């Protein structure tokens, strides 16, 4: 087996070159996805009426989580209220 100037077998160099080619492609794809996520986060920040330059990602996620929690709580409350009203209507009809 022939050696490269740094003492590693040429087969290792060949394998590393293949890996680097694959890894570079994956890194480019990941960078593109990350960029898209950044744009979506900025759009979400604007939707909530904030400035993307002053609002970090963590704050956006916290705001979104609080919004979803409050929405779900309101939805559950509305469903219970609707069931209660239907139940009262049903009792009113049978009396």
mmCIF file as gemmi writes it, N, C-alpha and C atoms, coordinates in Angstrom:
data_model
loop_
_atom_site.group_PDB
_atom_site.id
_atom_site.type_symbol
_atom_site.label_atom_id
_atom_site.label_alt_id
_atom_site.label_comp_id
_atom_site.label_asym_id
_atom_site.label_entity_id
_atom_site.label_seq_id
_atom_site.pdbx_PDB_ins_code
_atom_site.Cartn_x
_atom_site.Cartn_y
_atom_site.Cartn_z
_atom_site.occupancy
_atom_site.B_iso_or_equiv
_atom_site.pdbx_formal_charge
_atom_site.auth_seq_id
_atom_site.auth_asym_id
_atom_site.pdbx_PDB_model_num
ATOM 1 N N . UNK Axp A 1 ? 0.856 -1.163 0 1 0 ? 1 A 1
ATOM 2 C CA . UNK Axp A 1 ? 0 0 0 1 0 ? 1 A 1
ATOM 3 C C . UNK Axp A 1 ? 0.907 1.233 0 1 0 ? 1 A 1
ATOM 4 N N . UNK Axp A 2 ? 0.634 2.166 -0.902 1 0 ? 2 A 1
ATOM 5 C CA . UNK Axp A 2 ? 1.467 3.366 -0.969 1 0 ? 2 A 1
ATOM 6 C C . UNK Axp A 2 ? 1.031 4.357 0.095 1 0 ? 2 A 1
ATOM 7 N N . UNK Axp A 3 ? 1.943 5.191 0.499 1 0 ? 3 A 1
ATOM 8 C CA . UNK Axp A 3 ? 1.697 6.165 1.556 1 0 ? 3 A 1
ATOM 9 C C . UNK Axp A 3 ? 1.627 7.572 0.968 1 0 ? 3 A 1
ATOM 10 N N . UNK Axp A 4 ? 0.827 8.414 1.589 1 0 ? 4 A 1
ATOM 11 C CA . UNK Axp A 4 ? 0.804 9.825 1.206 1 0 ? 4 A 1
ATOM 12 C C . UNK Axp A 4 ? 1.946 10.519 1.945 1 0 ? 4 A 1
ATOM 13 N N . UNK Axp A 5 ? 2.245 11.748 1.604 1 0 ? 5 A 1
ATOM 14 C CA . UNK Axp A 5 ? 3.368 12.443 2.252 1 0 ? 5 A 1
ATOM 15 C C . UNK Axp A 5 ? 3.224 12.547 3.769 1 0 ? 5 A 1
ATOM 16 N N . UNK Axp A 6 ? 2.018 12.447 4.287 1 0 ? 6 A 1
ATOM 17 C CA . UNK Axp A 6 ? 1.798 12.598 5.728 1 0 ? 6 A 1
ATOM 18 C C . UNK Axp A 6 ? 1.753 11.263 6.448 1 0 ? 6 A 1
ATOM 19 N N . UNK Axp A 7 ? 2.006 10.177 5.769 1 0 ? 7 A 1
ATOM 20 C CA . UNK Axp A 7 ? 2.07 8.873 6.399 1 0 ? 7 A 1
ATOM 21 C C . UNK Axp A 7 ? 0.768 8.094 6.4 1 0 ? 7 A 1
ATOM 22 N N . UNK Axp A 8 ? -0.298 8.586 5.765 1 0 ? 8 A 1
ATOM 23 C CA . UNK Axp A 8 ? -1.556 7.841 5.751 1 0 ? 8 A 1
ATOM 24 C C . UNK Axp A 8 ? -1.704 7.099 4.419 1 0 ? 8 A 1
ATOM 25 N N . UNK Axp A 9 ? -2.325 5.946 4.436 1 0 ? 9 A 1
ATOM 26 C CA . UNK Axp A 9 ? -2.505 5.186 3.19 1 0 ? 9 A 1
ATOM 27 C C . UNK Axp A 9 ? -3.393 5.957 2.21 1 0 ? 9 A 1
ATOM 28 N N . UNK Axp A 10 ? -3.126 5.813 0.935 1 0 ? 10 A 1
ATOM 29 C CA . UNK Axp A 10 ? -3.896 6.516 -0.109 1 0 ? 10 A 1
ATOM 30 C C . UNK Axp A 10 ? -5.372 6.133 -0.077 1 0 ? 10 A 1
ATOM 31 N N . UNK Axp A 11 ? -5.674 4.906 0.329 1 0 ? 11 A 1
ATOM 32 C CA . UNK Axp A 11 ? -7.086 4.486 0.389 1 0 ? 11 A 1
ATOM 33 C C . UNK Axp A 11 ? -7.85 5.362 1.371 1 0 ? 11 A 1
ATOM 34 N N . UNK Axp A 12 ? -7.18 5.77 2.452 1 0 ? 12 A 1
ATOM 35 C CA . UNK Axp A 12 ? -7.83 6.651 3.427 1 0 ? 12 A 1
ATOM 36 C C . UNK Axp A 12 ? -8.139 8.004 2.806 1 0 ? 12 A 1
ATOM 37 N N . UNK Axp A 13 ? -7.214 8.486 1.999 1 0 ? 13 A 1
ATOM 38 C CA . UNK Axp A 13 ? -7.424 9.767 1.327 1 0 ? 13 A 1
ATOM 39 C C . UNK Axp A 13 ? -8.618 9.664 0.384 1 0 ? 13 A 1
ATOM 40 N N . UNK Axp A 14 ? -8.712 8.568 -0.334 1 0 ? 14 A 1
ATOM 41 C CA . UNK Axp A 14 ? -9.816 8.353 -1.263 1 0 ? 14 A 1
ATOM 42 C C . UNK Axp A 14 ? -11.149 8.321 -0.506 1 0 ? 14 A 1
ATOM 43 N N . UNK Axp A 15 ? -11.166 7.603 0.614 1 0 ? 15 A 1
ATOM 44 C CA . UNK Axp A 15 ? -12.387 7.503 1.427 1 0 ? 15 A 1
ATOM 45 C C . UNK Axp A 15 ? -12.753 8.868 2.001 1 0 ? 15 A 1
ATOM 46 N N . UNK Axp A 16 ? -11.762 9.593 2.49 1 0 ? 16 A 1
ATOM 47 C CA . UNK Axp A 16 ? -12.019 10.917 3.05 1 0 ? 16 A 1
ATOM 48 C C . UNK Axp A 16 ? -12.546 11.89 1.997 1 0 ? 16 A 1
ATOM 49 N N . UNK Axp A 17 ? -12.031 11.808 0.784 1 0 ? 17 A 1
ATOM 50 C CA . UNK Axp A 17 ? -12.515 12.681 -0.283 1 0 ? 17 A 1
ATOM 51 C C . UNK Axp A 17 ? -13.98 12.388 -0.595 1 0 ? 17 A 1
ATOM 52 N N . UNK Axp A 18 ? -14.345 11.099 -0.632 1 0 ? 18 A 1
ATOM 53 C CA . UNK Axp A 18 ? -15.746 10.739 -0.867 1 0 ? 18 A 1
ATOM 54 C C . UNK Axp A 18 ? -16.62 11.27 0.265 1 0 ? 18 A 1
ATOM 55 N N . UNK Axp A 19 ? -16.141 11.08 1.498 1 0 ? 19 A 1
ATOM 56 C CA . UNK Axp A 19 ? -16.897 11.559 2.648 1 0 ? 19 A 1
ATOM 57 C C . UNK Axp A 19 ? -17.066 13.075 2.591 1 0 ? 19 A 1
ATOM 58 N N . UNK Axp A 20 ? -15.995 13.794 2.301 1 0 ? 20 A 1
ATOM 59 C CA . UNK Axp A 20 ? -16.064 15.251 2.239 1 0 ? 20 A 1
ATOM 60 C C . UNK Axp A 20 ? -17.042 15.722 1.172 1 0 ? 20 A 1
ATOM 61 N N . UNK Axp A 21 ? -17.054 15.062 0.038 1 0 ? 21 A 1
ATOM 62 C CA . UNK Axp A 21 ? -17.989 15.427 -1.024 1 0 ? 21 A 1
ATOM 63 C C . UNK Axp A 21 ? -19.421 15.247 -0.521 1 0 ? 21 A 1
ATOM 64 N N . UNK Axp A 22 ? -19.688 14.115 0.106 1 0 ? 22 A 1
ATOM 65 C CA . UNK Axp A 22 ? -21.022 13.847 0.645 1 0 ? 22 A 1
ATOM 66 C C . UNK Axp A 22 ? -21.358 14.849 1.756 1 0 ? 22 A 1
ATOM 67 N N . UNK Axp A 23 ? -20.424 15.066 2.677 1 0 ? 23 A 1
ATOM 68 C CA . UNK Axp A 23 ? -20.655 15.949 3.823 1 0 ? 23 A 1
ATOM 69 C C . UNK Axp A 23 ? -20.897 17.392 3.368 1 0 ? 23 A 1
ATOM 70 N N . UNK Axp A 24 ? -20.143 17.852 2.384 1 0 ? 24 A 1
ATOM 71 C CA . UNK Axp A 24 ? -20.326 19.217 1.886 1 0 ? 24 A 1
ATOM 72 C C . UNK Axp A 24 ? -21.73 19.395 1.314 1 0 ? 24 A 1
ATOM 73 N N . UNK Axp A 25 ? -22.212 18.404 0.599 1 0 ? 25 A 1
ATOM 74 C CA . UNK Axp A 25 ? -23.569 18.456 0.051 1 0 ? 25 A 1
ATOM 75 C C . UNK Axp A 25 ? -24.591 18.521 1.179 1 0 ? 25 A 1
ATOM 76 N N . UNK Axp A 26 ? -24.397 17.691 2.196 1 0 ? 26 A 1
ATOM 77 C CA . UNK Axp A 26 ? -25.313 17.682 3.336 1 0 ? 26 A 1
ATOM 78 C C . UNK Axp A 26 ? -25.274 19.012 4.094 1 0 ? 26 A 1
ATOM 79 N N . UNK Axp A 27 ? -24.102 19.575 4.262 1 0 ? 27 A 1
ATOM 80 C CA . UNK Axp A 27 ? -23.971 20.848 4.972 1 0 ? 27 A 1
ATOM 81 C C . UNK Axp A 27 ? -24.665 21.96 4.194 1 0 ? 27 A 1
ATOM 82 N N . UNK Axp A 28 ? -24.518 21.959 2.878 1 0 ? 28 A 1
ATOM 83 C CA . UNK Axp A 28 ? -25.2 22.969 2.061 1 0 ? 28 A 1
ATOM 84 C C . UNK Axp A 28 ? -26.715 22.832 2.204 1 0 ? 28 A 1
ATOM 85 N N . UNK Axp A 29 ? -27.224 21.604 2.179 1 0 ? 29 A 1
ATOM 86 C CA . UNK Axp A 29 ? -28.663 21.383 2.335 1 0 ? 29 A 1
ATOM 87 C C . UNK Axp A 29 ? -29.135 21.846 3.713 1 0 ? 29 A 1
ATOM 88 N N . UNK Axp A 30 ? -28.368 21.523 4.729 1 0 ? 30 A 1
ATOM 89 C CA . UNK Axp A 30 ? -28.711 21.932 6.087 1 0 ? 30 A 1
ATOM 90 C C . UNK Axp A 30 ? -28.682 23.454 6.232 1 0 ? 30 A 1
ATOM 91 N N . UNK Axp A 31 ? -27.701 24.094 5.647 1 0 ? 31 A 1
ATOM 92 C CA . UNK Axp A 31 ? -27.608 25.559 5.697 1 0 ? 31 A 1
ATOM 93 C C . UNK Axp A 31 ? -28.815 26.19 5.014 1 0 ? 31 A 1
ATOM 94 N N . UNK Axp A 32 ? -29.258 25.59 3.926 1 0 ? 32 A 1
ATOM 95 C CA . UNK Axp A 32 ? -30.433 26.09 3.219 1 0 ? 32 A 1
ATOM 96 C C . UNK Axp A 32 ? -31.684 25.954 4.084 1 0 ? 32 A 1
ATOM 97 N N . UNK Axp A 33 ? -31.842 24.805 4.745 1 0 ? 33 A 1
ATOM 98 C CA . UNK Axp A 33 ? -32.981 24.611 5.642 1 0 ? 33 A 1
ATOM 99 C C . UNK Axp A 33 ? -32.944 25.603 6.801 1 0 ? 33 A 1
ATOM 100 N N . UNK Axp A 34 ? -31.766 25.8 7.37 1 0 ? 34 A 1
ATOM 101 C CA . UNK Axp A 34 ? -31.599 26.729 8.483 1 0 ? 34 A 1
ATOM 102 C C . UNK Axp A 34 ? -31.983 28.145 8.062 1 0 ? 34 A 1
ATOM 103 N N . UNK Axp A 35 ? -31.588 28.515 6.865 1 0 ? 35 A 1
ATOM 104 C CA . UNK Axp A 35 ? -31.924 29.83 6.338 1 0 ? 35 A 1
ATOM 105 C C . UNK Axp A 35 ? -33.438 29.979 6.176 1 0 ? 35 A 1
ATOM 106 N N . UNK Axp A 36 ? -34.083 28.93 5.673 1 0 ? 36 A 1
ATOM 107 C CA . UNK Axp A 36 ? -35.542 28.944 5.523 1 0 ? 36 A 1
ATOM 108 C C . UNK Axp A 36 ? -36.245 29.06 6.864 1 0 ? 36 A 1
ATOM 109 N N . UNK Axp A 37 ? -35.742 28.357 7.865 1 0 ? 37 A 1
ATOM 110 C CA . UNK Axp A 37 ? -36.316 28.447 9.21 1 0 ? 37 A 1
ATOM 111 C C . UNK Axp A 37 ? -36.167 29.874 9.73 1 0 ? 37 A 1
ATOM 112 N N . UNK Axp A 38 ? -35.015 30.468 9.496 1 0 ? 38 A 1
ATOM 113 C CA . UNK Axp A 38 ? -34.791 31.847 9.929 1 0 ? 38 A 1
ATOM 114 C C . UNK Axp A 38 ? -35.794 32.808 9.305 1 0 ? 38 A 1
ATOM 115 N N . UNK Axp A 39 ? -36.064 32.63 8.016 1 0 ? 39 A 1
ATOM 116 C CA . UNK Axp A 39 ? -37.049 33.485 7.347 1 0 ? 39 A 1
ATOM 117 C C . UNK Axp A 39 ? -38.439 33.277 7.938 1 0 ? 39 A 1
ATOM 118 N N . UNK Axp A 40 ? -38.785 32.006 8.216 1 0 ? 40 A 1
ATOM 119 C CA . UNK Axp A 40 ? -40.086 31.72 8.801 1 0 ? 40 A 1
ATOM 120 C C . UNK Axp A 40 ? -40.218 32.289 10.209 1 0 ? 40 A 1
ATOM 121 N N . UNK Axp A 41 ? -39.144 32.231 10.973 1 0 ? 41 A 1
ATOM 122 C CA . UNK Axp A 41 ? -39.16 32.808 12.323 1 0 ? 41 A 1
ATOM 123 C C . UNK Axp A 41 ? -39.344 34.323 12.228 1 0 ? 41 A 1
ATOM 124 N N . UNK Axp A 42 ? -38.639 34.957 11.303 1 0 ? 42 A 1
ATOM 125 C CA . UNK Axp A 42 ? -38.804 36.406 11.119 1 0 ? 42 A 1
ATOM 126 C C . UNK Axp A 42 ? -40.246 36.741 10.744 1 0 ? 42 A 1
ATOM 127 N N . UNK Axp A 43 ? -40.841 35.947 9.879 1 0 ? 43 A 1
ATOM 128 C CA . UNK Axp A 43 ? -42.234 36.179 9.489 1 0 ? 43 A 1
ATOM 129 C C . UNK Axp A 43 ? -43.165 36.009 10.69 1 0 ? 43 A 1
ATOM 130 N N . UNK Axp A 44 ? -42.891 35.026 11.517 1 0 ? 44 A 1
ATOM 131 C CA . UNK Axp A 44 ? -43.693 34.798 12.721 1 0 ? 44 A 1
ATOM 132 C C . UNK Axp A 44 ? -43.549 35.967 13.692 1 0 ? 44 A 1
ATOM 133 N N . UNK Axp A 45 ? -42.335 36.475 13.832 1 0 ? 45 A 1
ATOM 134 C CA . UNK Axp A 45 ? -42.092 37.632 14.7 1 0 ? 45 A 1
ATOM 135 C C . UNK Axp A 45 ? -42.907 38.826 14.206 1 0 ? 45 A 1
ATOM 136 N N . UNK Axp A 46 ? -42.878 39.049 12.902 1 0 ? 46 A 1
ATOM 137 C CA . UNK Axp A 46 ? -43.659 40.154 12.335 1 0 ? 46 A 1
ATOM 138 C C . UNK Axp A 46 ? -45.15 39.929 12.561 1 0 ? 46 A 1
ATOM 139 N N . UNK Axp A 47 ? -45.608 38.686 12.434 1 0 ? 47 A 1
ATOM 140 C CA . UNK Axp A 47 ? -47.02 38.354 12.65 1 0 ? 47 A 1
ATOM 141 C C . UNK Axp A 47 ? -47.451 38.736 14.064 1 0 ? 47 A 1
ATOM 142 N N . UNK Axp A 48 ? -46.566 38.517 15.039 1 0 ? 48 A 1
ATOM 143 C CA . UNK Axp A 48 ? -46.872 38.875 16.413 1 0 ? 48 A 1
ATOM 144 C C . UNK Axp A 48 ? -46.63 40.359 16.706 1 0 ? 48 A 1
ATOM 145 N N . UNK Axp A 49 ? -46.27 41.117 15.669 1 0 ? 49 A 1
ATOM 146 C CA . UNK Axp A 49 ? -46.112 42.557 15.811 1 0 ? 49 A 1
ATOM 147 C C . UNK Axp A 49 ? -44.815 42.988 16.463 1 0 ? 49 A 1
ATOM 148 N N . UNK Axp A 50 ? -43.8 42.157 16.367 1 0 ? 50 A 1
ATOM 149 C CA . UNK Axp A 50 ? -42.507 42.481 16.962 1 0 ? 50 A 1
ATOM 150 C C . UNK Axp A 50 ? -41.481 42.775 15.871 1 0 ? 50 A 1
ATOM 151 N N . UNK Axp A 51 ? -40.354 43.316 16.28 1 0 ? 51 A 1
ATOM 152 C CA . UNK Axp A 51 ? -39.259 43.626 15.373 1 0 ? 51 A 1
ATOM 153 C C . UNK Axp A 51 ? -38.292 42.442 15.336 1 0 ? 51 A 1
ATOM 154 N N . UNK Axp A 52 ? -38.08 41.817 14.167 1 0 ? 52 A 1
ATOM 155 C CA . UNK Axp A 52 ? -37.183 40.664 14.09 1 0 ? 52 A 1
ATOM 156 C C . UNK Axp A 52 ? -35.761 40.962 14.565 1 0 ? 52 A 1
ATOM 157 N N . UNK Axp A 53 ? -35.319 42.208 14.439 1 0 ? 53 A 1
ATOM 158 C CA . UNK Axp A 53 ? -33.958 42.554 14.861 1 0 ? 53 A 1
ATOM 159 C C . UNK Axp A 53 ? -33.826 42.585 16.387 1 0 ? 53 A 1
ATOM 160 N N . UNK Axp A 54 ? -34.941 42.744 17.088 1 0 ? 54 A 1
ATOM 161 C CA . UNK Axp A 54 ? -34.896 42.868 18.549 1 0 ? 54 A 1
ATOM 162 C C . UNK Axp A 54 ? -35.51 41.683 19.286 1 0 ? 54 A 1
ATOM 163 N N . UNK Axp A 55 ? -36.035 40.751 18.548 1 0 ? 55 A 1
ATOM 164 C CA . UNK Axp A 55 ? -36.75 39.635 19.174 1 0 ? 55 A 1
ATOM 165 C C . UNK Axp A 55 ? -36.018 38.323 18.878 1 0 ? 55 A 1
ATOM 166 N N . UNK Axp A 56 ? -35.369 37.723 19.879 1 0 ? 56 A 1
ATOM 167 C CA . UNK Axp A 56 ? -34.635 36.474 19.64 1 0 ? 56 A 1
ATOM 168 C C . UNK Axp A 56 ? -35.573 35.284 19.424 1 0 ? 56 A 1
ATOM 169 N N . UNK Axp A 57 ? -35.045 34.273 18.809 1 0 ? 57 A 1
ATOM 170 C CA . UNK Axp A 57 ? -35.795 33.057 18.488 1 0 ? 57 A 1
ATOM 171 C C . UNK Axp A 57 ? -36.464 32.464 19.733 1 0 ? 57 A 1
ATOM 172 N N . UNK Axp A 58 ? -35.744 32.447 20.851 1 0 ? 58 A 1
ATOM 173 C CA . UNK Axp A 58 ? -36.273 31.867 22.08 1 0 ? 58 A 1
ATOM 174 C C . UNK Axp A 58 ? -37.527 32.601 22.543 1 0 ? 58 A 1
ATOM 175 N N . UNK Axp A 59 ? -37.513 33.915 22.39 1 0 ? 59 A 1
ATOM 176 C CA . UNK Axp A 59 ? -38.68 34.704 22.789 1 0 ? 59 A 1
ATOM 177 C C . UNK Axp A 59 ? -39.863 34.395 21.88 1 0 ? 59 A 1
ATOM 178 N N . UNK Axp A 60 ? -39.597 34.205 20.592 1 0 ? 60 A 1
ATOM 179 C CA . UNK Axp A 60 ? -40.664 33.859 19.648 1 0 ? 60 A 1
ATOM 180 C C . UNK Axp A 60 ? -41.299 32.53 20.047 1 0 ? 60 A 1
ATOM 181 N N . UNK Axp A 61 ? -40.457 31.553 20.355 1 0 ? 61 A 1
ATOM 182 C CA . UNK Axp A 61 ? -40.972 30.236 20.731 1 0 ? 61 A 1
ATOM 183 C C . UNK Axp A 61 ? -41.763 30.306 22.033 1 0 ? 61 A 1
ATOM 184 N N . UNK Axp A 62 ? -41.286 31.1 22.97 1 0 ? 62 A 1
ATOM 185 C CA . UNK Axp A 62 ? -41.995 31.276 24.236 1 0 ? 62 A 1
ATOM 186 C C . UNK Axp A 62 ? -43.359 31.93 24.002 1 0 ? 62 A 1
ATOM 187 N N . UNK Axp A 63 ? -43.389 32.973 23.176 1 0 ? 63 A 1
ATOM 188 C CA . UNK Axp A 63 ? -44.637 33.654 22.852 1 0 ? 63 A 1
ATOM 189 C C . UNK Axp A 63 ? -45.601 32.708 22.147 1 0 ? 63 A 1
ATOM 190 N N . UNK Axp A 64 ? -45.083 31.945 21.204 1 0 ? 64 A 1
ATOM 191 C CA . UNK Axp A 64 ? -45.927 31.001 20.469 1 0 ? 64 A 1
ATOM 192 C C . UNK Axp A 64 ? -46.476 29.927 21.399 1 0 ? 64 A 1
ATOM 193 N N . UNK Axp A 65 ? -45.639 29.405 22.285 1 0 ? 65 A 1
ATOM 194 C CA . UNK Axp A 65 ? -46.085 28.387 23.232 1 0 ? 65 A 1
ATOM 195 C C . UNK Axp A 65 ? -47.174 28.937 24.148 1 0 ? 65 A 1
ATOM 196 N N . UNK Axp A 66 ? -46.984 30.149 24.656 1 0 ? 66 A 1
ATOM 197 C CA . UNK Axp A 66 ? -48.009 30.768 25.502 1 0 ? 66 A 1
ATOM 198 C C . UNK Axp A 66 ? -49.306 30.979 24.737 1 0 ? 66 A 1
ATOM 199 N N . UNK Axp A 67 ? -49.194 31.415 23.484 1 0 ? 67 A 1
ATOM 200 C CA . UNK Axp A 67 ? -50.375 31.616 22.658 1 0 ? 67 A 1
ATOM 201 C C . UNK Axp A 67 ? -51.143 30.306 22.48 1 0 ? 67 A 1
ATOM 202 N N . UNK Axp A 68 ? -50.415 29.245 22.16 1 0 ? 68 A 1
ATOM 203 C CA . UNK Axp A 68 ? -51.061 27.946 21.941 1 0 ? 68 A 1
ATOM 204 C C . UNK Axp A 68 ? -51.726 27.449 23.225 1 0 ? 68 A 1
ATOM 205 N N . UNK Axp A 69 ? -51.051 27.597 24.353 1 0 ? 69 A 1
ATOM 206 C CA . UNK Axp A 69 ? -51.639 27.189 25.64 1 0 ? 69 A 1
ATOM 207 C C . UNK Axp A 69 ? -52.918 27.962 25.932 1 0 ? 69 A 1
ATOM 208 N N . UNK Axp A 70 ? -52.852 29.278 25.778 1 0 ? 70 A 1
ATOM 209 C CA . UNK Axp A 70 ? -54.026 30.102 26.047 1 0 ? 70 A 1
ATOM 210 C C . UNK Axp A 70 ? -55.156 29.784 25.069 1 0 ? 70 A 1
ATOM 211 N N . UNK Axp A 71 ? -54.823 29.536 23.815 1 0 ? 71 A 1
ATOM 212 C CA . UNK Axp A 71 ? -55.828 29.181 22.823 1 0 ? 71 A 1
ATOM 213 C C . UNK Axp A 71 ? -56.514 27.875 23.204 1 0 ? 71 A 1
ATOM 214 N N . UNK Axp A 72 ? -55.702 26.875 23.585 1 0 ? 72 A 1
ATOM 215 C CA . UNK Axp A 72 ? -56.278 25.579 23.967 1 0 ? 72 A 1
ATOM 216 C C . UNK Axp A 72 ? -57.142 25.691 25.217 1 0 ? 72 A 1
ATOM 217 N N . UNK Axp A 73 ? -56.72 26.497 26.181 1 0 ? 73 A 1
ATOM 218 C CA . UNK Axp A 73 ? -57.519 26.705 27.381 1 0 ? 73 A 1
ATOM 219 C C . UNK Axp A 73 ? -58.851 27.372 27.037 1 0 ? 73 A 1
ATOM 220 N N . UNK Axp A 74 ? -58.805 28.385 26.193 1 0 ? 74 A 1
ATOM 221 C CA . UNK Axp A 74 ? -60.033 29.071 25.78 1 0 ? 74 A 1
ATOM 222 C C . UNK Axp A 74 ? -60.945 28.123 25.011 1 0 ? 74 A 1
ATOM 223 N N . UNK Axp A 75 ? -60.351 27.291 24.156 1 0 ? 75 A 1
ATOM 224 C CA . UNK Axp A 75 ? -61.14 26.332 23.381 1 0 ? 75 A 1
ATOM 225 C C . UNK Axp A 75 ? -61.842 25.332 24.305 1 0 ? 75 A 1
ATOM 226 N N . UNK Axp A 76 ? -61.095 24.805 25.28 1 0 ? 76 A 1
ATOM 227 C CA . UNK Axp A 76 ? -61.687 23.865 26.241 1 0 ? 76 A 1
ATOM 228 C C . UNK Axp A 76 ? -62.812 24.533 27.028 1 0 ? 76 A 1
ATOM 229 N N . UNK Axp A 77 ? -62.584 25.764 27.462 1 0 ? 77 A 1
ATOM 230 C CA . UNK Axp A 77 ? -63.611 26.497 28.215 1 0 ? 77 A 1
ATOM 231 C C . UNK Axp A 77 ? -64.861 26.703 27.36 1 0 ? 77 A 1
ATOM 232 N N . UNK Axp A 78 ? -64.667 27.074 26.095 1 0 ? 78 A 1
ATOM 233 C CA . UNK Axp A 78 ? -65.798 27.274 25.19 1 0 ? 78 A 1
ATOM 234 C C . UNK Axp A 78 ? -66.564 25.977 24.952 1 0 ? 78 A 1
ATOM 235 N N . UNK Axp A 79 ? -65.83 24.865 24.811 1 0 ? 79 A 1
ATOM 236 C CA . UNK Axp A 79 ? -66.492 23.572 24.609 1 0 ? 79 A 1
ATOM 237 C C . UNK Axp A 79 ? -67.314 23.187 25.833 1 0 ? 79 A 1
ATOM 238 N N . UNK Axp A 80 ? -66.759 23.385 27.022 1 0 ? 80 A 1
ATOM 239 C CA . UNK Axp A 80 ? -67.497 23.081 28.255 1 0 ? 80 A 1
ATOM 240 C C . UNK Axp A 80 ? -68.73 23.96 28.381 1 0 ? 80 A 1
ATOM 241 N N . UNK Axp A 81 ? -68.581 25.231 28.047 1 0 ? 81 A 1
ATOM 242 C CA . UNK Axp A 81 ? -69.707 26.16 28.112 1 0 ? 81 A 1
ATOM 243 C C . UNK Axp A 81 ? -70.802 25.737 27.128 1 0 ? 81 A 1
ATOM 244 N N . UNK Axp A 82 ? -70.403 25.332 25.937 1 0 ? 82 A 1
ATOM 245 C CA . UNK Axp A 82 ? -71.364 24.889 24.929 1 0 ? 82 A 1
ATOM 246 C C . UNK Axp A 82 ? -72.096 23.636 25.403 1 0 ? 82 A 1
ATOM 247 N N . UNK Axp A 83 ? -71.356 22.683 25.993 1 0 ? 83 A 1
ATOM 248 C CA . UNK Axp A 83 ? -71.989 21.472 26.521 1 0 ? 83 A 1
ATOM 249 C C . UNK Axp A 83 ? -72.979 21.814 27.627 1 0 ? 83 A 1
ATOM 250 N N . UNK Axp A 84 ? -72.599 22.735 28.493 1 0 ? 84 A 1
ATOM 251 C CA . UNK Axp A 84 ? -73.469 23.149 29.586 1 0 ? 84 A 1
ATOM 252 C C . UNK Axp A 84 ? -74.752 23.79 29.05 1 0 ? 84 A 1
ATOM 253 N N . UNK Axp A 85 ? -74.607 24.644 28.051 1 0 ? 85 A 1
ATOM 254 C CA . UNK Axp A 85 ? -75.779 25.291 27.444 1 0 ? 85 A 1
ATOM 255 C C . UNK Axp A 85 ? -76.691 24.266 26.777 1 0 ? 85 A 1
ATOM 256 N N . UNK Axp A 86 ? -76.086 23.289 26.076 1 0 ? 86 A 1
ATOM 257 C CA . UNK Axp A 86 ? -76.896 22.242 25.432 1 0 ? 86 A 1
ATOM 258 C C . UNK Axp A 86 ? -77.626 21.415 26.478 1 0 ? 86 A 1
ATOM 259 N N . UNK Axp A 87 ? -76.937 21.127 27.564 1 0 ? 87 A 1
ATOM 260 C CA . UNK Axp A 87 ? -77.531 20.342 28.641 1 0 ? 87 A 1
ATOM 261 C C . UNK Axp A 87 ? -78.709 21.103 29.25 1 0 ? 87 A 1
ATOM 262 N N . UNK Axp A 88 ? -78.533 22.423 29.461 1 0 ? 88 A 1
ATOM 263 C CA . UNK Axp A 88 ? -79.603 23.242 30.017 1 0 ? 88 A 1
ATOM 264 C C . UNK Axp A 88 ? -80.789 23.315 29.048 1 0 ? 88 A 1
ATOM 265 N N . UNK Axp A 89 ? -80.493 23.427 27.755 1 0 ? 89 A 1
ATOM 266 C CA . UNK Axp A 89 ? -81.557 23.441 26.741 1 0 ? 89 A 1
ATOM 267 C C . UNK Axp A 89 ? -82.33 22.132 26.771 1 0 ? 89 A 1
ATOM 268 N N . UNK Axp A 90 ? -81.611 21.022 26.853 1 0 ? 90 A 1
ATOM 269 C CA . UNK Axp A 90 ? -82.237 19.7 26.909 1 0 ? 90 A 1
ATOM 270 C C . UNK Axp A 90 ? -83.118 19.548 28.128 1 0 ? 90 A 1
ATOM 271 N N . UNK Axp A 91 ? -82.676 20.064 29.254 1 0 ? 91 A 1
ATOM 272 C CA . UNK Axp A 91 ? -83.474 19.995 30.484 1 0 ? 91 A 1
ATOM 273 C C . UNK Axp A 91 ? -84.689 20.887 30.377 1 0 ? 91 A 1
ATOM 274 N N . UNK Axp A 92 ? -84.544 22.022 29.72 1 0 ? 92 A 1
ATOM 275 C CA . UNK Axp A 92 ? -85.663 22.95 29.554 1 0 ? 92 A 1
ATOM 276 C C . UNK Axp A 92 ? -86.756 22.389 28.669 1 0 ? 92 A 1
ATOM 277 N N . UNK Axp A 93 ? -86.367 21.595 27.668 1 0 ? 93 A 1
ATOM 278 C CA . UNK Axp A 93 ? -87.341 21.019 26.739 1 0 ? 93 A 1
ATOM 279 C C . UNK Axp A 93 ? -88.136 19.912 27.419 1 0 ? 93 A 1
ATOM 280 N N . UNK Axp A 94 ? -87.48 19.117 28.26 1 0 ? 94 A 1
ATOM 281 C CA . UNK Axp A 94 ? -88.139 17.971 28.891 1 0 ? 94 A 1
ATOM 282 C C . UNK Axp A 94 ? -89.05 18.397 30.042 1 0 ? 94 A 1
ATOM 283 N N . UNK Axp A 95 ? -88.88 19.598 30.569 1 0 ? 95 A 1
ATOM 284 C CA . UNK Axp A 95 ? -89.72 20.061 31.699 1 0 ? 95 A 1
ATOM 285 C C . UNK Axp A 95 ? -91.012 20.631 31.248 1 0 ? 95 A 1
